[in-house]
Amino acid sequence: MPSQVTVFPPIALSLLLLLGSGRTVSAITTTSQFAPAPAVTSTQAELLAHLAVKLAATENMEQSLPLFDRAVQIAQAIPDQASKIRALSAIALKLAAVGQTKRSQQLFDQAVQLTQKTSSTFDMYAQGPALRDVIIQIAQAGQTQRALQLTKTLSSNYLKAQVLNEVAASLANHGQLPQAKQVLLEALQDARGITGDYAYESNGSCGNDKFEVLSKIAGNFSLLSQFDTALQIAGSVSGCSSAAGQSTRDYQAWAFLGILSHLATVDQVKQTWKNAQTIKSPLEQSIAWSAIALKLVDMGERPLALSIAKKIADIPPVKDYTPEWTQLNFSTKEDALRDIALKLAHKRQFDAALQVVQGMTQSPQRAMGSTSESDIFPHPSIKDTTLGEIAHELAIAGQLSQALQVANSISDAEGKALGLIAIATGLQKIGQHSQASKLLQDLPLPPTPTKPNDYSASEPISHIAVALITAGQIDRAIQMAQSIPNDLTKETTLRDIGTQLAEIGQVESALKLVNPLKGEGSKATVLNKAASKLVELGQLDRAFQMASSMKGSPSSLQGSEKDKLLADIAEQFARKGKRSQALQVAETIVERELKAKTIAAIATL
């Protein structure tokens, strides 16, 4: 009996060939004539399944099902057990999406069976998390009862709570609210039952499994309109920090953020604020309280938002533990106030915005001869840059006198110059070009550095030069950059000027700066930004030409960025209906999996 033949679309063929199919003809049999791809990965199988779903969406099941078959063949050949499980489960989920329920269930069963077998690379500690992930996808496929049955076989309350929380969210998204509430209550019960060694703290990180899952459950109770329960859970958790204080896990703040994302009434937000005042961690206070204030500003509740900003400003500074911990708390608090102030400024509530800024703090004075690595506090301070942004908004609103008053109140020379440049760009936006030119002409500048190693004097000139590009002062910016005596700072300034020029559409000017740059990395950064802008402007042929000329080995950062750029160009060609050019570009991508993803993406556009 002759083999059944399926004729695939050209793009499907390209992907099949890339993933290791043995035949190079346009008609490929669906019998066992595919050769397994070398270095098989779960991504390859998932990409074919993704393409199959897209073909099925066009009601082309005749071409879709053989691609699913090939995806399964690739998945079965994956040597790494955990990857094989992930691939089979992902394919099963995609099969369910196109109505192939029976085949989906069969593959899910295979994945479940694999989680029950240990090997040299898949021990007993990997079994539970792998089964958890499969069960979650079974629920996403709409096979809820099977998912709930399997959840009972999980070995820990932590894993059970994770699964049930995800199942509840899936049910809620499908409108099955009563069942979602019941499942979420079970998740909460399991989470509260977590015992044993569920928390850790090390020099670089920390974690608390119980609080992590409870913080997520709190958000889902809010989603299901179980507001009081959500707040109760949020009040029962707390964050953690690493032993050295340089990283945190802000579980309580995350719980409140999850709750906030589902609230639609002022009364609920006010109640959330009342409960959030019990937060003990200064860091989490800044995060959660700021989010509540921002929500209230959007709801028109400015007085309460300002009251919350005052509470944030009154949070005592943290000055013990480690310098990293001190800086983290300082910056988080200042960022929180900045976000509130700028939200108010964008709504043209300038007096309220400036009232919030009054509660902000200047960075400690920079030490003489310090560098960005040794000085942990931002300069100019977050307060000064916030004032500059408010001055910019005032200029756009036509309030030049007040804008200048705000900018001139900045004590830091660099911060003041940046604020005045921001005003000038605001004036340009509203057509006040002569006033902007006068302001830039009279721009006060910090002293020009004379010593090559005086980084603290060179850095402000660098920042101001780059900012001048936004005001159209290209020649002046380049002259300032060339005046910097420190070679490294000069190089990074010229590079940043080049990327800024590309960002504002001055591609030709950006390209003129490439040759003077000494470092290949600096040149690649500007070229990449210029090519990306050309893609944005629709000049795809030139962008491709530029990307092709970029140097860098496939394993280098430049090579990686080049491949990402080529992928973007290919997808944009596809969006314009130019699939042959898209495939031509995709074929030049070196990194194998990115090439496959790009070809699959082209097929869907």
Buried (B, 14 or more C-beta within 10 A) or exposed (E): EEEEEBEBBEBBBBBBBBBBBEBEEEEBBBEEEBEBBEEBBBBBBBBBBBBBBBBBEEEEBEBBBBBBBBBBBBBBBBEBBBBBBBBBBBBBBBBBBBEBEEBBBBBBBBBBEBBEEEEEEBEEEBBBBBBBBBBBBBBBBBBBEBBBEBBEBBEBBBBBBBBBBBBBBBBBEEEBBEBBBEBBBBBBEBBBEBEEEBBEEEEEBBBBBBBBBBBBBBBBBBBBBBBEBBBBBBBBBBBBBBBBBBBBBBBBBBBBBBBBEBBEEBEBBBBBBEBBEEBEBBBBBBBBBBBBBBBBBEBEBBEBBBEBBBBBBEBEEBEEBBEBBBBBBBBBBBBBBBBBBBBBBEBEBBEBBBBBBEBBBBBBEBEEEBEEEEBBBBBBBBBBBBBBBBBBBBBBBEBBEBBBEBBBBBEBBBBBBBBBBBBBBBBBEBEBEEBBBEBBEEBEBBEEBEEBEBBBBBBBBBBBBBBBBBBBBBEBBBEBBEBBBBEEBBBBBBBBBBBBBBBBEBBEBBBBBBEBBEEEBBBBBBBBBBBBBBBBEEBBBBBBEBBBEBEBEEEBEBBBBBBBBBBBBBBBBBEEEBBEBBBEBBBBBBBBBBBBBBBBBBBBB
